[in-house]
Structure formats: C-alpha cells, structure tokens
Amino acid sequence: MLNTKVFLAEPKNAGLLTGQKSRIGSSIIMWLVALIAIAVAVGAGWFTYTTYTQYNALMNNDVTARGTIIDGFDETTRSYVVIETHRYNVTVRFTVDGVRYEFGQDIDAALYNDLFIDARVEVAYLPENPNVAALAGADRDDTDFRNRMIAFSVVTGIAVLVAVFMIVTDARNRRLSRRGDLLDGQLVRATGNYYRRRLNVTFEYAFRSPQGTEL
C-alpha cells in the first residue's frame, strides 16, 4: 500500500506500472509546446534582424530632417523589490514633403537632461517609409536600439531553449518507455514545505540498478 501511494506521487507515470499507458509523457503536448516555442523564436529572430537592418539603414543613408522635441518623460520602475530601472523617453515631430510624422525614442540620461521641449534635433528616416526614424547626428543615441536588440535576443534564446528542452525530453521519454526496466525502490526520505499556501513534497528513493549498483 505504501509503495502504491509513493508511486502515485507521480500520477502521470502511474499508468505505466498498471499497463494503462505504453509510454511516459505526452508527445502531443511536448511537440505542441516545442512548435509554439519555435514560432516565438522565429518571430523574435525576425524582429531582431529587422531592427538591426533598419537601424543600420537609418544611420548610413544620410537622409535626415530637422525635428522638434514635443514631449518627454522619465520614469522609474522597481522589480524584485530592490532592482530599479530608469527610463528616459522623448517624442519627436518632423516633416517630410509636407507630411508630419512623430516617433518616440528611449534615450540615456545625459542626452535627456540636455534636451527640452521645442528643442531642435536631427532626425534620420527611411525615404521609402518616414515612419521609421531615429535621432541622428549630434543627437544620436543607441539606447533604444540596444534595448530592443537585447529584448528580442533574450526572447529568441529562451524560446530556442524551451523548444530544445521539449524535444530532448520527449526523445528521452520515448527511450525510457521503449527500453527502460521497472525496478523496485525504497523510500528513503520525504520532505515538504509550504510555498504560497501550497505543500510541495519531495521524495527520495534508493534502488539497485540491473548491474548491482546502489543508487
């Protein structure tokens, strides 16, 4: 009775012992998560590439206009109680062929403190799409570009790791289900702790491998 209860501490594997399941885990769920992660990775990677190519085009095409600072703000956010993040942002208005455009851009504290409402700044823009613009020349600031590249790169990396983990875990479960042996084990220790009103229990087992090694 005790062994049955201990084994059912992992309900998802109980069916393997009783013959109700032929394998550990679910390939459908794992591959669904993996495909979603791959899609996120592809999307974030595309945004990373687009951000990089657009910014380089902006800074190297020598097409600029004079713009005006029309608004700005600085804010401080606190995360994990002790980590503070400061953000400085300005809104710029400029005109191309009689059409008015506006964009917002994060900048560093030094440039933010040097600018003021109605200040004149230099703006680089794409001739085929003036909605893609950024501060340039003496007013150039790469803060917004760096932040976007870091954010998109982190999302891409995490999504790739999730996809790889799911695929590798599914392959491991298939191998265990096909070639693995069920061994008798002994409960050595059970420890529990409450976290956010939920009891988390950890079981530790001892067993002997087919080669006679105690694990």
VENBEL-V484172 format. One record per pair of residues at least 12 apart in sequence whose ideal C-beta (glycine too) atoms are under 10 Angstrom apart, sorted by the first residue. I is the first residue (numbers start at 1). J is the second residue. Records with the same first field share a line. If there is no record, write none. Layout:
I: J + J
This chain:
2: 187
3: 17 + 184 + 185 + 186 + 187
4: 17 + 18
5: 187
6: 185 + 186 + 187 + 190 + 203 + 205
7: 185 + 187 + 203 + 205
9: 187 + 190 + 201 + 202 + 203
10: 24 + 203
12: 24 + 25 + 26
13: 25 + 173 + 176
16: 176 + 177 + 180 + 182
17: 182
21: 177
22: 177 + 178
23: 170 + 173 + 174 + 176 + 177 + 178 + 180
24: 169 + 170 + 172 + 173 + 174 + 175 + 176 + 177 + 180
25: 166 + 169 + 170 + 172 + 173 + 174 + 176 + 177
26: 170 + 173
27: 166 + 170 + 171 + 173 + 174
28: 170
29: 166 + 170
30: 165 + 166 + 167 + 168 + 169 + 170 + 171 + 173
31: 163 + 166 + 167 + 170
32: 166
33: 162 + 163 + 165 + 166 + 167 + 169 + 170
34: 159 + 162 + 163 + 164 + 165 + 166 + 167 + 168 + 169 + 170
35: 163 + 166 + 167
36: 159 + 162 + 163 + 166
37: 158 + 159 + 160 + 161 + 162 + 163 + 164 + 165 + 166 + 167
38: 159 + 160 + 162 + 163 + 164 + 166 + 167
39: 159 + 163
40: 155 + 156 + 158 + 159 + 160 + 162 + 163
41: 155 + 156 + 157 + 158 + 159 + 160 + 161 + 162 + 163
42: 156 + 159 + 160
43: 152 + 155 + 156 + 159
44: 151 + 152 + 153 + 154 + 155 + 156 + 157 + 158 + 159 + 160
45: 152 + 153 + 155 + 156 + 157 + 159 + 160
46: 152 + 156
47: 148 + 149 + 151 + 152 + 153 + 155 + 156
48: 148 + 149 + 150 + 151 + 152 + 153 + 154 + 155 + 156
49: 152 + 156
50: 132 + 148 + 152
51: 144 + 145 + 148 + 149 + 151 + 152 + 153
52: 145 + 148 + 149 + 152
54: 126 + 129 + 132 + 134 + 145
55: 124 + 132 + 134 + 142 + 144 + 145 + 146 + 148 + 149
56: 145
57: 124 + 126 + 128 + 132
58: 123 + 124 + 125 + 126 + 132 + 133 + 134 + 135 + 136 + 140 + 145
59: 124 + 134 + 136 + 137 + 140 + 142 + 145
60: 124
61: 124 + 125 + 126 + 127 + 136
62: 124 + 136
63: 96 + 123 + 124 + 125 + 126 + 127 + 130 + 133 + 136
64: 94 + 122 + 123 + 124 + 125 + 133 + 136 + 137
65: 94 + 95 + 96 + 101 + 121 + 122 + 123 + 124 + 125 + 130 + 133 + 136
66: 94 + 95 + 120 + 121 + 122 + 123
67: 90 + 91 + 92 + 93 + 94 + 95 + 101 + 102 + 103 + 119 + 120 + 121 + 122 + 123 + 124 + 125 + 133 + 135 + 136 + 139
68: 91 + 92 + 93 + 94 + 95 + 102 + 117 + 118 + 119 + 120 + 121 + 123
69: 90 + 91 + 92 + 93 + 115 + 116 + 117 + 118 + 119 + 120 + 121 + 135 + 139
70: 90 + 91 + 92 + 93 + 102 + 117 + 118 + 119
71: 89 + 90 + 91 + 92 + 93 + 102 + 104 + 117
72: 88 + 89 + 90 + 91 + 92 + 104 + 105 + 107 + 112 + 115 + 116 + 117 + 119
73: 87 + 88 + 89 + 90 + 91 + 104 + 112
74: 86 + 87 + 88 + 89 + 90 + 107 + 109 + 112 + 113
75: 87 + 88 + 89
86: 108 + 109 + 112
87: 106 + 107 + 109 + 112 + 143 + 147
88: 105 + 106 + 107 + 108 + 109 + 110 + 111 + 112 + 113 + 115 + 141 + 143
89: 104 + 105 + 106 + 107 + 112 + 143 + 144
90: 103 + 104 + 105 + 106 + 107 + 111 + 112 + 115 + 116 + 117 + 119 + 121 + 135 + 139 + 141
91: 103 + 104 + 105 + 117
92: 104 + 105 + 115 + 119 + 121 + 122 + 123 + 133 + 134 + 135 + 139
93: 123
94: 121 + 122 + 123 + 125 + 130 + 133
95: 123 + 130
96: 123 + 125 + 127 + 130 + 133
97: 127 + 130
99: 130
100: 130
101: 123 + 125 + 129 + 130 + 131 + 132 + 133
102: 131 + 133
103: 123 + 125 + 130 + 131 + 132 + 133 + 134 + 135 + 144
104: 144
105: 123 + 133 + 134 + 135 + 139 + 141 + 143 + 144 + 145
106: 141 + 143 + 144 + 145 + 146 + 147 + 148
107: 135 + 139 + 140 + 141 + 142 + 143 + 144
108: 141 + 142 + 143 + 144 + 146
109: 143
110: 141
111: 135 + 138 + 139 + 140 + 141 + 143
112: 141 + 143
114: 139
115: 135 + 139 + 141
119: 139
120: 139
121: 135 + 136 + 137 + 138 + 139 + 140
122: 135 + 136 + 137 + 138 + 139 + 140
123: 135 + 136 + 137 + 139
124: 136 + 137 + 139 + 140
181: 209 + 210
183: 205 + 207 + 208 + 209 + 210 + 215
184: 207 + 208
185: 203 + 205 + 206 + 207 + 208 + 215
186: 204 + 205 + 206 + 207 + 208
187: 203 + 204 + 205 + 206
188: 203 + 204 + 205 + 206 + 207
189: 202 + 203 + 204 + 205 + 206
190: 202 + 203 + 204 + 205
191: 203 + 204
